[in-house]
Structure formats: structure tokens, C-alpha cells
């Protein structure tokens, strides 16, 4: 199983959540975060690092079985990509285990 972490523009949040839900994934964590990435725009303005913009982004996290990873990534790309700079990033991380506290189920069954 994998954890998919997405940083997207906040105005794209609702449509991305809907697209992820349409893949059959119903467990989702969302938070508002601030940060800046490694975009070419930031590199050009490195001398202005002290006044670097820290825009608000939405962070979405889902944990899915390995066979669902590409489907979820594609659904995020379809809804979040505008072609402009700072569209966001998607990270995929391996998950060693998961445990559902109520039932003590483990692994994919806990997700």
C-alpha cells in the first residue's frame, strides 16, 4: 500500500476530492498549509528569499492499495493541472502497515 500526498491550489480542492472519491477511495485527509516549492520562479528570485511568498495550499493525503496508485494520481492530475507554475506536487510513499484500532484489522483491510 502507498500514501499519496498532494499539494494543490485551494480552489481546486473540491473537484479533486470528487475525482478521488469517484475512484472508490473514501478515506481522505485534507489540511490547509503554507509553503513554497522548488519552482523556476522561486529560483530566479533567490535574492529575494527573505520576502519569499508562502501561499496557502491544500494538502490531501490518501492511503491506497498499490494497484490503485496510478488511478488516483491520474484523477488528481486531470483536475489540478492548469499548466501554470505552482500547480502543485504529488508524492508517493510506501506504507509499511496500517492498523484499524476499532477492529484490529491490519494492512489493506485496515485502509
N, CA, C and O atoms as CSV, one atom per row, in Angstrom:
chain,resi,resn,atom,element,x,y,z
A,1,UNK,N,N,0.842,-1.171,0.000
A,1,UNK,CA,C,0.000,0.000,0.000
A,1,UNK,C,C,0.884,1.230,0.000
A,1,UNK,O,O,2.038,1.195,0.428
A,2,UNK,N,N,0.309,2.323,-0.494
A,2,UNK,CA,C,1.062,3.567,-0.640
A,2,UNK,C,C,0.254,4.733,-0.074
A,2,UNK,O,O,-0.977,4.726,-0.074
A,3,UNK,N,N,0.998,5.745,0.414
A,3,UNK,CA,C,0.366,7.011,0.791
A,3,UNK,C,C,0.656,7.996,-0.325
A,3,UNK,O,O,1.798,8.154,-0.756
A,4,UNK,N,N,-0.395,8.654,-0.786
A,4,UNK,CA,C,-0.280,9.682,-1.806
A,4,UNK,C,C,-0.545,11.012,-1.122
A,4,UNK,O,O,-1.602,11.214,-0.524
A,5,UNK,N,N,0.425,11.919,-1.212
A,5,UNK,CA,C,0.308,13.249,-0.611
A,5,UNK,C,C,0.332,14.259,-1.750
A,5,UNK,O,O,1.269,14.288,-2.547
A,6,UNK,N,N,-0.704,15.083,-1.820
A,6,UNK,CA,C,-0.836,16.067,-2.894
A,6,UNK,C,C,-0.892,17.467,-2.311
A,6,UNK,O,O,-1.589,17.714,-1.327
A,7,UNK,N,N,-0.155,18.377,-2.924
A,7,UNK,CA,C,-0.232,19.798,-2.594
A,7,UNK,C,C,-0.820,20.484,-3.815
A,7,UNK,O,O,-0.216,20.478,-4.888
A,8,UNK,N,N,-2.000,21.077,-3.654
A,8,UNK,CA,C,-2.701,21.675,-4.792
A,8,UNK,C,C,-3.196,23.073,-4.438
A,8,UNK,O,O,-3.192,23.479,-3.276
A,9,UNK,N,N,-3.620,23.792,-5.465
A,9,UNK,CA,C,-4.215,25.106,-5.250
A,9,UNK,C,C,-5.565,24.925,-4.541
A,9,UNK,O,O,-6.332,24.034,-4.903
A,10,UNK,N,N,-5.862,25.756,-3.538
A,10,UNK,CA,C,-7.094,25.579,-2.761
A,10,UNK,C,C,-8.377,25.620,-3.588
A,10,UNK,O,O,-9.340,24.927,-3.261
A,11,UNK,N,N,-8.406,26.418,-4.649
A,11,UNK,CA,C,-9.641,26.498,-5.436
A,11,UNK,C,C,-9.892,25.232,-6.258
A,11,UNK,O,O,-10.957,25.090,-6.858
A,12,UNK,N,N,-8.940,24.327,-6.292
A,12,UNK,CA,C,-9.115,23.043,-6.989
A,12,UNK,C,C,-9.513,21.912,-6.037
A,12,UNK,O,O,-9.761,20.788,-6.472
A,13,UNK,N,N,-9.573,22.213,-4.742
A,13,UNK,CA,C,-9.782,21.175,-3.732
A,13,UNK,C,C,-11.060,20.371,-3.943
A,13,UNK,O,O,-11.010,19.141,-3.971
A,14,UNK,N,N,-12.194,21.031,-4.091
A,14,UNK,CA,C,-13.470,20.307,-4.171
A,14,UNK,C,C,-13.529,19.378,-5.374
A,14,UNK,O,O,-13.997,18.245,-5.259
A,15,UNK,N,N,-13.061,19.844,-6.522
A,15,UNK,CA,C,-13.099,18.999,-7.716
A,15,UNK,C,C,-12.128,17.828,-7.590
A,15,UNK,O,O,-12.428,16.729,-8.056
A,16,UNK,N,N,-10.965,18.045,-6.966
A,16,UNK,CA,C,-10.010,16.946,-6.761
A,16,UNK,C,C,-10.577,15.931,-5.780
A,16,UNK,O,O,-10.462,14.726,-6.005
A,17,UNK,N,N,-11.190,16.400,-4.690
A,17,UNK,CA,C,-11.821,15.473,-3.734
A,17,UNK,C,C,-12.873,14.617,-4.430
A,17,UNK,O,O,-12.951,13.410,-4.199
A,18,UNK,N,N,-13.672,15.236,-5.273
A,18,UNK,CA,C,-14.691,14.491,-6.013
A,18,UNK,C,C,-14.095,13.459,-6.944
A,18,UNK,O,O,-14.616,12.350,-7.065
A,19,UNK,N,N,-13.010,13.816,-7.599
A,19,UNK,CA,C,-12.356,12.886,-8.521
A,19,UNK,C,C,-11.753,11.700,-7.771
A,19,UNK,O,O,-11.832,10.561,-8.231
A,20,UNK,N,N,-11.152,11.972,-6.618
A,20,UNK,CA,C,-10.597,10.880,-5.823
A,20,UNK,C,C,-11.719,9.967,-5.343
A,20,UNK,O,O,-11.596,8.743,-5.403
A,21,UNK,N,N,-12.806,10.556,-4.868
A,21,UNK,CA,C,-13.959,9.756,-4.413
A,21,UNK,C,C,-14.517,8.904,-5.554
A,21,UNK,O,O,-14.957,7.777,-5.327
A,22,UNK,N,N,-14.499,9.435,-6.777
A,22,UNK,CA,C,-15.003,8.695,-7.935
A,22,UNK,C,C,-14.172,7.455,-8.240
A,22,UNK,O,O,-14.653,6.547,-8.918
A,23,UNK,N,N,-12.930,7.398,-7.751
A,23,UNK,CA,C,-12.102,6.203,-7.952
A,23,UNK,C,C,-12.446,5.114,-6.940
A,23,UNK,O,O,-11.939,3.996,-7.028
A,24,UNK,N,N,-13.311,5.445,-5.978
A,24,UNK,CA,C,-13.682,4.477,-4.950
A,24,UNK,C,C,-12.911,4.631,-3.657
A,24,UNK,O,O,-13.116,3.867,-2.713
A,25,UNK,N,N,-12.028,5.608,-3.604
A,25,UNK,CA,C,-11.269,5.873,-2.377
A,25,UNK,C,C,-12.117,6.788,-1.510
A,25,UNK,O,O,-12.511,7.867,-1.949
A,26,UNK,N,N,-12.403,6.364,-0.273
A,26,UNK,CA,C,-13.255,7.197,0.567
A,26,UNK,C,C,-12.561,7.701,1.825
A,26,UNK,O,O,-13.157,8.476,2.572
A,27,UNK,N,N,-11.339,7.295,2.082
A,27,UNK,CA,C,-10.589,7.820,3.220
A,27,UNK,C,C,-9.658,8.915,2.738
A,27,UNK,O,O,-8.817,8.678,1.871
A,28,UNK,N,N,-9.798,10.110,3.291
A,28,UNK,CA,C,-9.053,11.257,2.795
A,28,UNK,C,C,-8.802,12.221,3.939
A,28,UNK,O,O,-9.690,12.466,4.755
A,29,UNK,N,N,-7.605,12.765,4.004
A,29,UNK,CA,C,-7.277,13.804,4.976
A,29,UNK,C,C,-6.908,15.062,4.209
A,29,UNK,O,O,-6.150,15.007,3.241
A,30,UNK,N,N,-7.448,16.201,4.644
A,30,UNK,CA,C,-7.188,17.480,3.986
A,30,UNK,C,C,-6.769,18.499,5.033
A,30,UNK,O,O,-7.331,18.540,6.128
A,31,UNK,N,N,-5.786,19.318,4.698
A,31,UNK,CA,C,-5.359,20.404,5.580
A,31,UNK,C,C,-4.932,21.595,4.733
A,31,UNK,O,O,-4.461,21.432,3.607
A,32,UNK,N,N,-5.101,22.790,5.280
A,32,UNK,CA,C,-4.557,23.986,4.649
A,32,UNK,C,C,-3.140,24.171,5.160
A,32,UNK,O,O,-2.894,24.123,6.365
A,33,UNK,N,N,-2.217,24.380,4.244
A,33,UNK,CA,C,-0.798,24.538,4.601
A,33,UNK,C,C,-0.230,25.739,3.861
A,33,UNK,O,O,-0.838,26.242,2.916
A,34,UNK,N,N,0.931,26.192,4.293
A,34,UNK,CA,C,1.658,27.252,3.604
A,34,UNK,C,C,3.036,26.715,3.243
A,34,UNK,O,O,3.622,25.924,3.982
A,35,UNK,N,N,3.535,27.150,2.112
A,35,UNK,CA,C,4.872,26.722,1.738
A,35,UNK,C,C,5.223,27.178,0.351
A,35,UNK,O,O,4.417,27.778,-0.360
A,36,UNK,N,N,6.437,26.879,-0.012
A,36,UNK,CA,C,6.905,27.186,-1.354
A,36,UNK,C,C,7.753,26.024,-1.834
A,36,UNK,O,O,8.400,25.341,-1.040
A,37,UNK,N,N,7.742,25.812,-3.110
A,37,UNK,CA,C,8.470,24.684,-3.662
A,37,UNK,C,C,9.743,25.106,-4.343
A,37,UNK,O,O,10.298,26.170,-4.071
A,38,UNK,N,N,10.188,24.261,-5.222
A,38,UNK,CA,C,11.444,24.442,-5.927
A,38,UNK,C,C,11.172,24.878,-7.362
A,38,UNK,O,O,11.816,24.406,-8.299
A,39,UNK,N,N,10.212,25.783,-7.522
A,39,UNK,CA,C,9.806,26.178,-8.868
A,39,UNK,C,C,10.856,27.092,-9.510
A,39,UNK,O,O,11.639,27.731,-8.806
A,40,UNK,N,N,10.871,27.153,-10.832
A,40,UNK,CA,C,11.807,28.052,-11.519
A,40,UNK,C,C,11.611,29.509,-11.106
A,40,UNK,O,O,12.571,30.277,-11.048
A,41,UNK,N,N,10.356,29.890,-10.819
A,41,UNK,CA,C,10.088,31.267,-10.405
A,41,UNK,C,C,10.815,31.579,-9.103
A,41,UNK,O,O,11.375,32.664,-8.953
A,42,UNK,N,N,10.810,30.632,-8.154
A,42,UNK,CA,C,11.484,30.845,-6.871
A,42,UNK,C,C,12.998,30.925,-7.065
A,42,UNK,O,O,13.668,31.715,-6.400
A,43,UNK,N,N,13.540,30.109,-7.973
A,43,UNK,CA,C,14.979,30.114,-8.216
A,43,UNK,C,C,15.452,31.442,-8.803
A,43,UNK,O,O,16.514,31.947,-8.440
A,44,UNK,N,N,14.652,32.004,-9.716
A,44,UNK,CA,C,15.019,33.282,-10.330
A,44,UNK,C,C,15.042,34.410,-9.307
A,44,UNK,O,O,15.790,35.377,-9.449
A,45,UNK,N,N,14.218,34.276,-8.280
A,45,UNK,CA,C,14.109,35.329,-7.277
A,45,UNK,C,C,14.811,34.947,-5.980
A,45,UNK,O,O,14.403,35.387,-4.906
A,46,UNK,N,N,15.853,34.140,-6.064
A,46,UNK,CA,C,16.548,33.665,-4.868
A,46,UNK,C,C,17.103,34.811,-4.037
A,46,UNK,O,O,17.214,34.693,-2.817
A,47,UNK,N,N,17.449,35.903,-4.675
A,47,UNK,CA,C,17.993,37.043,-3.924
A,47,UNK,C,C,16.933,37.700,-3.053
A,47,UNK,O,O,17.256,38.485,-2.162
A,48,UNK,N,N,15.685,37.385,-3.305
A,48,UNK,CA,C,14.594,37.949,-2.515
A,48,UNK,C,C,14.057,36.927,-1.523
A,48,UNK,O,O,12.898,37.014,-1.116
A,49,UNK,N,N,14.879,35.961,-1.127
A,49,UNK,CA,C,14.439,34.865,-0.266
A,49,UNK,C,C,13.831,35.346,1.041
A,49,UNK,O,O,12.951,34.684,1.591
A,50,UNK,N,N,14.284,36.486,1.548
A,50,UNK,CA,C,13.775,36.991,2.818
A,50,UNK,C,C,12.307,37.390,2.716
A,50,UNK,O,O,11.602,37.407,3.724
A,51,UNK,N,N,11.843,37.709,1.520
A,51,UNK,CA,C,10.449,38.104,1.347
A,51,UNK,C,C,9.698,37.096,0.489
A,51,UNK,O,O,8.722,37.446,-0.174
A,52,UNK,N,N,10.144,35.862,0.501
A,52,UNK,CA,C,9.562,34.801,-0.303
A,52,UNK,C,C,8.103,34.578,0.055
A,52,UNK,O,O,7.752,34.475,1.231
A,53,UNK,N,N,7.275,34.505,-0.937
A,53,UNK,CA,C,5.851,34.275,-0.742
A,53,UNK,C,C,5.614,32.851,-0.228
A,53,UNK,O,O,6.243,31.902,-0.697
A,54,UNK,N,N,4.725,32.717,0.717
A,54,UNK,CA,C,4.349,31.404,1.252
A,54,UNK,C,C,2.844,31.232,1.044
A,54,UNK,O,O,2.073,31.370,1.994
A,55,UNK,N,N,2.418,30.934,-0.182
A,55,UNK,CA,C,0.989,30.868,-0.471
A,55,UNK,C,C,0.315,29.694,0.230
A,55,UNK,O,O,0.949,28.685,0.539
A,56,UNK,N,N,-0.973,29.847,0.472
A,56,UNK,CA,C,-1.763,28.763,1.062
A,56,UNK,C,C,-2.004,27.713,-0.008
A,56,UNK,O,O,-2.338,28.037,-1.148
A,57,UNK,N,N,-1.835,26.468,0.361
A,57,UNK,CA,C,-2.115,25.323,-0.499
A,57,UNK,C,C,-2.974,24.339,0.287
A,57,UNK,O,O,-3.028,24.386,1.516
A,58,UNK,N,N,-3.636,23.456,-0.434
A,58,UNK,CA,C,-4.370,22.366,0.203
A,58,UNK,C,C,-3.511,21.118,0.120
A,58,UNK,O,O,-2.952,20.797,-0.928
A,59,UNK,N,N,-3.416,20.417,1.248
A,59,UNK,CA,C,-2.671,19.162,1.302
A,59,UNK,C,C,-3.691,18.039,1.448
A,59,UNK,O,O,-4.498,18.048,2.377
A,60,UNK,N,N,-3.657,17.086,0.547
A,60,UNK,CA,C,-4.538,15.929,0.600
A,60,UNK,C,C,-3.685,14.695,0.799
A,60,UNK,O,O,-2.624,14.560,0.189
A,61,UNK,N,N,-4.143,13.796,1.648
A,61,UNK,CA,C,-3.458,12.520,1.857
A,61,UNK,C,C,-4.460,11.383,1.728
A,61,UNK,O,O,-5.554,11.441,2.289
A,62,UNK,N,N,-4.083,10.356,0.990
A,62,UNK,CA,C,-4.863,9.130,0.899
A,62,UNK,C,C,-3.911,7.945,0.974
A,62,UNK,O,O,-2.767,8.025,0.527
A,63,UNK,N,N,-4.385,6.868,1.529
A,63,UNK,CA,C,-3.624,5.621,1.539
A,63,UNK,C,C,-4.424,4.624,0.718
A,63,UNK,O,O,-5.605,4.390,0.977
A,64,UNK,N,N,-3.765,4.040,-0.278
A,64,UNK,CA,C,-4.453,3.152,-1.211
A,64,UNK,C,C,-3.622,1.894,-1.460
A,64,UNK,O,O,-2.405,1.906,-1.278
A,65,UNK,N,N,-4.280,0.806,-1.877
A,65,UNK,CA,C,-3.527,-0.380,-2.295
A,65,UNK,C,C,-2.663,-0.046,-3.507
A,65,UNK,O,O,-2.990,0.859,-4.274
A,66,UNK,N,N,-1.581,-0.761,-3.677
A,66,UNK,CA,C,-0.629,-0.488,-4.765
A,66,UNK,C,C,-1.299,-0.397,-6.135
A,66,UNK,O,O,-0.918,0.439,-6.954
A,67,UNK,N,N,-2.283,-1.240,-6.391
A,67,UNK,CA,C,-2.901,-1.272,-7.715
A,67,UNK,C,C,-3.796,-0.060,-7.991
A,67,UNK,O,O,-4.233,0.116,-9.128
A,68,UNK,N,N,-4.080,0.772,-6.999
A,68,UNK,CA,C,-4.924,1.954,-7.182
A,68,UNK,C,C,-4.123,3.248,-7.318
A,68,UNK,O,O,-4.698,4.298,-7.602
A,69,UNK,N,N,-2.806,3.188,-7.121
A,69,UNK,CA,C,-1.974,4.392,-7.076
A,69,UNK,C,C,-2.074,5.197,-8.369
A,69,UNK,O,O,-2.363,6.392,-8.310
A,70,UNK,N,N,-1.851,4.605,-9.505
A,70,UNK,CA,C,-1.846,5.345,-10.768
A,70,UNK,C,C,-3.209,5.949,-11.081
A,70,UNK,O,O,-3.286,7.052,-11.623
A,71,UNK,N,N,-4.282,5.242,-10.747
A,71,UNK,CA,C,-5.638,5.753,-10.974
A,71,UNK,C,C,-5.887,7.027,-10.157
A,71,UNK,O,O,-6.456,7.994,-10.663
A,72,UNK,N,N,-5.460,7.017,-8.898
A,72,UNK,CA,C,-5.645,8.185,-8.038
A,72,UNK,C,C,-4.770,9.339,-8.527
A,72,UNK,O,O,-5.235,10.476,-8.598
A,73,UNK,N,N,-3.514,9.059,-8.865
A,73,UNK,CA,C,-2.631,10.111,-9.369
A,73,UNK,C,C,-3.226,10.741,-10.623
A,73,UNK,O,O,-3.247,11.965,-10.745
A,74,UNK,N,N,-3.703,9.933,-11.543
A,74,UNK,CA,C,-4.265,10.466,-12.787
A,74,UNK,C,C,-5.497,11.312,-12.517
A,74,UNK,O,O,-5.703,12.328,-13.181
A,75,UNK,N,N,-6.319,10.914,-11.554
A,75,UNK,CA,C,-7.516,11.703,-11.244
A,75,UNK,C,C,-7.135,13.066,-10.674
A,75,UNK,O,O,-7.798,14.062,-10.964
A,76,UNK,N,N,-6.079,13.122,-9.871
A,76,UNK,CA,C,-5.606,14.402,-9.340
A,76,UNK,C,C,-5.059,15.262,-10.476
A,76,UNK,O,O,-5.383,16.446,-10.573
A,77,UNK,N,N,-4.234,14.671,-11.332
A,77,UNK,CA,C,-3.671,15.422,-12.460
A,77,UNK,C,C,-4.763,15.987,-13.361
A,77,UNK,O,O,-4.682,17.139,-13.789
A,78,UNK,N,N,-5.776,15.187,-13.646
A,78,UNK,CA,C,-6.861,15.626,-14.527
A,78,UNK,C,C,-7.582,16.854,-13.974
A,78,UNK,O,O,-8.060,17.689,-14.741
A,79,UNK,N,N,-7.662,16.967,-12.652
A,79,UNK,CA,C,-8.427,18.059,-12.038
A,79,UNK,C,C,-7.579,19.222,-11.546
A,79,UNK,O,O,-8.078,20.344,-11.459
A,80,UNK,N,N,-6.317,18.990,-11.224
A,80,UNK,CA,C,-5.497,20.029,-10.600
A,80,UNK,C,C,-4.548,20.716,-11.558
A,80,UNK,O,O,-4.060,21.808,-11.264
A,81,UNK,N,N,-4.277,20.102,-12.693
A,81,UNK,CA,C,-3.279,20.657,-13.614
A,81,UNK,C,C,-3.877,21.773,-14.462
A,81,UNK,O,O,-4.852,21.566,-15.185
A,82,UNK,N,N,-3.280,22.959,-14.365
A,82,UNK,CA,C,-3.715,24.082,-15.194
A,82,UNK,C,C,-2.664,24.429,-16.241
A,82,UNK,O,O,-2.963,25.107,-17.224
A,83,UNK,N,N,-1.424,23.961,-16.032
A,83,UNK,CA,C,-0.333,24.297,-16.925
A,83,UNK,C,C,0.443,25.511,-16.465
A,83,UNK,O,O,1.502,25.820,-17.012
A,84,UNK,N,N,-0.077,26.203,-15.458
A,84,UNK,CA,C,0.616,27.359,-14.898
A,84,UNK,C,C,1.607,26.895,-13.843
A,84,UNK,O,O,1.500,25.787,-13.316
A,85,UNK,N,N,2.589,27.770,-13.537
A,85,UNK,CA,C,3.526,27.452,-12.469
A,85,UNK,C,C,2.799,27.298,-11.142
A,85,UNK,O,O,1.723,27.862,-10.942
A,86,UNK,N,N,3.386,26.542,-10.253
A,86,UNK,CA,C,2.839,26.332,-8.910
A,86,UNK,C,C,1.517,25.575,-8.899
A,86,UNK,O,O,0.693,25.799,-8.012
A,87,UNK,N,N,1.294,24.679,-9.869
A,87,UNK,CA,C,0.103,23.831,-9.834
A,87,UNK,C,C,0.138,22.900,-8.635
A,87,UNK,O,O,-0.914,22.503,-8.134
A,88,UNK,N,N,1.329,22.544,-8.164
A,88,UNK,CA,C,1.438,21.675,-7.001
A,88,UNK,C,C,2.356,20.505,-7.241
A,88,UNK,O,O,3.081,20.446,-8.235
A,89,UNK,N,N,2.311,19.574,-6.309
A,89,UNK,CA,C,3.154,18.366,-6.367
A,89,UNK,C,C,2.364,17.186,-5.831
A,89,UNK,O,O,1.435,17.342,-5.039
A,90,UNK,N,N,2.754,16.003,-6.281
A,90,UNK,CA,C,2.213,14.741,-5.762
A,90,UNK,C,C,3.397,13.901,-5.325
A,90,UNK,O,O,4.351,13.720,-6.082
A,91,UNK,N,N,3.337,13.386,-4.102
A,91,UNK,CA,C,4.370,12.495,-3.580
A,91,UNK,C,C,3.738,11.145,-3.286
A,91,UNK,O,O,2.601,11.070,-2.819
A,92,UNK,N,N,4.481,10.078,-3.560
A,92,UNK,CA,C,4.007,8.724,-3.285
A,92,UNK,C,C,5.016,8.061,-2.355
A,92,UNK,O,O,6.212,8.014,-2.645
A,93,UNK,N,N,4.513,7.548,-1.232
A,93,UNK,CA,C,5.378,6.945,-0.213
A,93,UNK,C,C,4.907,5.524,0.092
A,93,UNK,O,O,3.702,5.276,0.146
A,94,UNK,N,N,5.831,4.596,0.290
A,94,UNK,CA,C,5.423,3.252,0.705
A,94,UNK,C,C,4.930,3.278,2.154
A,94,UNK,O,O,5.471,3.995,2.996
A,95,UNK,N,N,3.911,2.494,2.421
A,95,UNK,CA,C,3.388,2.348,3.786
A,95,UNK,C,C,3.722,0.928,4.237
A,95,UNK,O,O,3.440,-0.042,3.534
A,96,UNK,N,N,4.316,0.823,5.398
A,96,UNK,CA,C,4.711,-0.491,5.907
A,96,UNK,C,C,3.509,-1.266,6.416
A,96,UNK,O,O,3.378,-2.461,6.151
A,97,UNK,N,N,2.627,-0.587,7.149
A,97,UNK,CA,C,1.479,-1.268,7.734
A,97,UNK,C,C,0.437,-0.226,8.107
A,97,UNK,O,O,0.725,0.969,8.171
A,98,UNK,N,N,-0.766,-0.696,8.349
A,98,UNK,CA,C,-1.852,0.126,8.865
A,98,UNK,C,C,-2.646,-0.749,9.828
A,98,UNK,O,O,-2.775,-1.956,9.622
A,99,UNK,N,N,-3.170,-0.137,10.869
A,99,UNK,CA,C,-3.962,-0.871,11.859
A,99,UNK,C,C,-5.227,-0.075,12.142
A,99,UNK,O,O,-5.159,1.096,12.516
A,100,UNK,N,N,-6.382,-0.711,11.964
A,100,UNK,CA,C,-7.652,-0.093,12.337
A,100,UNK,C,C,-7.854,-0.374,13.821
A,100,UNK,O,O,-8.006,-1.529,14.218
A,101,UNK,N,N,-7.856,0.651,14.623
A,101,UNK,CA,C,-7.891,0.490,16.079
A,101,UNK,C,C,-9.145,-0.239,16.532
A,101,UNK,O,O,-9.057,-1.130,17.378
A,102,UNK,N,N,-10.310,0.110,15.996
A,102,UNK,CA,C,-11.569,-0.490,16.454
A,102,UNK,C,C,-11.598,-2.004,16.268
A,102,UNK,O,O,-11.998,-2.730,17.177
A,103,UNK,N,N,-11.174,-2.489,15.088
A,103,UNK,CA,C,-11.292,-3.915,14.774
A,103,UNK,C,C,-9.968,-4.665,14.813
A,103,UNK,O,O,-9.952,-5.894,14.734
A,104,UNK,N,N,-8.871,-3.953,14.933
A,104,UNK,CA,C,-7.519,-4.514,14.913
A,104,UNK,C,C,-7.148,-5.141,13.564
A,104,UNK,O,O,-6.207,-5.931,13.484
A,105,UNK,N,N,-7.897,-4.785,12.491
A,105,UNK,CA,C,-7.525,-5.245,11.156
A,105,UNK,C,C,-6.210,-4.594,10.773
A,105,UNK,O,O,-5.898,-3.486,11.210
A,106,UNK,N,N,-5.436,-5.304,9.942
A,106,UNK,CA,C,-4.115,-4.799,9.544
A,106,UNK,C,C,-3.983,-4.803,8.028
A,106,UNK,O,O,-4.702,-5.501,7.314
A,107,UNK,N,N,-3.025,-3.988,7.564
A,107,UNK,CA,C,-2.719,-3.947,6.132
A,107,UNK,C,C,-3.827,-3.320,5.320
A,107,UNK,O,O,-4.510,-2.410,5.791
A,108,UNK,N,N,-4.015,-3.808,4.081
A,108,UNK,CA,C,-5.018,-3.252,3.181
A,108,UNK,C,C,-6.420,-3.302,3.781
A,108,UNK,O,O,-7.229,-2.416,3.507
A,109,UNK,N,N,-6.726,-4.308,4.587
A,109,UNK,CA,C,-8.051,-4.414,5.207
A,109,UNK,C,C,-8.316,-3.256,6.166
A,109,UNK,O,O,-9.473,-2.905,6.400
A,110,UNK,N,N,-7.279,-2.668,6.713
A,110,UNK,CA,C,-7.434,-1.549,7.643
A,110,UNK,C,C,-7.660,-0.229,6.909
A,110,UNK,O,O,-8.128,0.747,7.495
A,111,UNK,N,N,-7.329,-0.211,5.645
A,111,UNK,CA,C,-7.483,1.007,4.852
A,111,UNK,C,C,-8.856,1.021,4.272
A,111,UNK,O,O,-9.216,1.960,3.560
